[in-house]
């Protein structure tokens, strides 16, 4: 199979374009800044997921208690936790989307060294999309922490 690939003109072209060490070094250097951003997004997501897991576990425990002995205070806390869970889930989804887009940026930047097409505009647009998604994710996370800091007594009851 490798012989078939190696015999084609496309394979020869790919091997010739990627054989240059300085070009490969340049591709790696171009990809470093977005790679660090990807690590940062991953760290933020780790915090978000930890909070979401705690919220989900607390909802489960309160739901079990609520089935046995339903109180307004427990119901109020469950509503508060559900609003926090919604914000945390949105933050995680948006941060994940930012990580996906920045991964595409890394792939495009790495491959841009080996192609002749001018793709600077594509990279700029993808970078802006990444920042927009990340800012929105952080905004939702900020809202979740704000709701958490205020406590369940500030939650509006559904249907009231």
C-alpha positions as CSV (number, residue, x, y, z in Angstrom):
1,X,0.0,0.0,0.0
2,X,2.9,2.4,0.9
3,X,4.4,1.7,-2.6
4,X,1.2,2.8,-4.3
5,X,1.1,6.0,-2.2
6,X,4.8,6.6,-2.8
7,X,4.5,6.1,-6.5
8,X,1.9,8.8,-7.0
9,X,2.7,12.4,-7.8
10,X,0.7,13.7,-4.8
11,X,2.8,11.7,-2.4
12,X,6.0,13.0,-4.0
13,X,4.7,16.5,-3.7
14,X,3.8,16.1,-0.1
15,X,7.1,14.5,0.8
16,X,9.0,17.3,-1.0
17,X,7.0,20.1,0.7
18,X,7.3,18.6,4.2
19,X,11.0,17.5,4.0
20,X,12.4,20.9,4.8
21,X,13.4,21.2,8.5
22,X,13.2,25.0,8.6
23,X,9.7,24.9,7.1
24,X,8.6,22.3,9.7
25,X,10.2,24.4,12.5
26,X,8.2,27.4,11.2
27,X,5.0,25.4,11.2
28,X,5.6,24.3,14.8
29,X,6.4,27.9,15.9
30,X,3.2,29.2,14.2
31,X,1.1,26.6,16.0
32,X,2.6,27.3,19.5
33,X,0.5,30.3,20.6
34,X,-2.8,28.6,19.7
35,X,-1.6,25.4,21.4
36,X,-1.0,27.3,24.6
37,X,-4.5,28.8,24.3
38,X,-5.8,25.3,23.9
39,X,-4.1,24.2,27.1
40,X,-5.6,27.2,28.9
41,X,-9.1,26.4,27.6
42,X,-8.6,22.8,28.9
43,X,-7.7,24.1,32.3
44,X,-10.7,26.4,32.5
45,X,-12.9,23.5,31.3
46,X,-11.5,21.3,34.1
47,X,-12.7,23.8,36.7
48,X,-16.1,24.1,34.9
49,X,-16.6,20.4,34.8
50,X,-15.7,20.0,38.4
51,X,-18.3,22.6,39.4
52,X,-20.9,20.9,37.1
53,X,-20.2,17.5,38.7
54,X,-20.7,18.9,42.2
55,X,-24.0,20.6,41.1
56,X,-25.3,17.5,39.5
57,X,-24.4,15.4,42.6
58,X,-26.1,17.9,44.9
59,X,-29.2,17.9,42.8
60,X,-29.4,14.1,43.0
61,X,-28.9,14.0,46.7
62,X,-31.6,16.7,47.2
63,X,-34.0,15.0,44.9
64,X,-33.7,11.8,46.9
65,X,-34.4,13.8,50.1
66,X,-37.2,15.7,48.4
67,X,-39.0,12.5,47.5
68,X,-39.0,11.4,51.1
69,X,-39.7,14.8,52.7
70,X,-40.6,17.7,50.4
71,X,-39.9,21.1,51.8
72,X,-40.0,24.5,50.1
73,X,-36.4,25.1,51.1
74,X,-35.2,21.9,49.4
75,X,-37.3,22.8,46.3
76,X,-35.8,26.3,46.2
77,X,-32.3,24.9,46.4
78,X,-33.0,22.4,43.6
79,X,-34.3,25.3,41.4
80,X,-31.2,27.3,42.3
81,X,-28.9,24.4,41.4
82,X,-30.8,23.7,38.2
83,X,-30.2,27.3,37.1
84,X,-26.5,27.0,38.0
85,X,-26.3,23.7,36.1
86,X,-27.8,25.3,33.0
87,X,-25.2,28.1,33.1
88,X,-22.3,25.6,33.7
89,X,-23.4,23.4,30.9
90,X,-23.6,26.3,28.5
91,X,-20.1,27.5,29.6
92,X,-18.7,24.0,29.0
93,X,-20.3,23.7,25.6
94,X,-19.0,27.1,24.5
95,X,-15.5,26.4,25.8
96,X,-15.6,23.0,24.0
97,X,-16.6,24.8,20.8
98,X,-13.7,27.3,21.3
99,X,-11.3,24.3,21.8
100,X,-12.5,22.7,18.6
101,X,-12.1,26.0,16.6
102,X,-8.6,26.6,18.0
103,X,-7.7,23.1,17.1
104,X,-8.7,23.9,13.5
105,X,-6.6,27.0,13.7
106,X,-3.6,24.9,14.8
107,X,-4.1,22.5,11.9
108,X,-4.5,25.3,9.4
109,X,-1.5,27.2,10.6
110,X,0.6,24.1,10.6
111,X,-0.4,23.2,7.0
112,X,-0.2,26.8,5.8
113,X,3.6,26.4,5.7
114,X,3.3,23.7,3.1
115,X,0.7,25.2,0.8
116,X,0.8,28.1,-1.5
117,X,-2.7,29.4,-0.8
118,X,-3.0,32.6,1.3
119,X,-5.1,31.7,4.3
120,X,-4.4,34.5,6.7
121,X,-8.0,35.8,6.5
122,X,-9.3,32.3,7.4
123,X,-6.9,32.1,10.4
124,X,-7.9,35.6,11.5
125,X,-11.7,34.7,11.3
126,X,-11.2,31.4,13.1
127,X,-9.2,33.2,15.8
128,X,-11.9,35.8,16.3
129,X,-14.6,33.0,16.4
130,X,-12.5,31.2,19.1
131,X,-12.2,34.4,21.2
132,X,-15.9,35.1,20.8
133,X,-16.8,31.5,22.0
134,X,-14.3,31.7,24.8
135,X,-15.5,35.1,26.0
136,X,-19.1,33.9,25.9
137,X,-18.1,30.7,27.8
138,X,-16.4,32.8,30.5
139,X,-19.4,35.1,30.7
140,X,-21.7,32.1,31.4
141,X,-19.2,30.8,33.9
142,X,-19.1,34.2,35.6
143,X,-22.9,34.2,35.7
144,X,-22.8,30.7,37.3
145,X,-20.4,31.8,40.0
146,X,-22.4,35.0,40.6
147,X,-25.6,32.9,41.0
148,X,-23.7,30.5,43.3
149,X,-22.4,33.4,45.4
150,X,-25.9,34.9,45.9
151,X,-27.4,31.7,47.2
152,X,-30.7,29.9,46.7
153,X,-32.7,32.6,48.4
154,X,-32.2,34.9,45.5
155,X,-33.6,32.4,43.0
156,X,-37.0,33.1,41.5
157,X,-39.4,30.2,41.8
158,X,-40.7,28.8,38.5
159,X,-44.4,29.5,38.0
160,X,-44.5,32.4,40.6
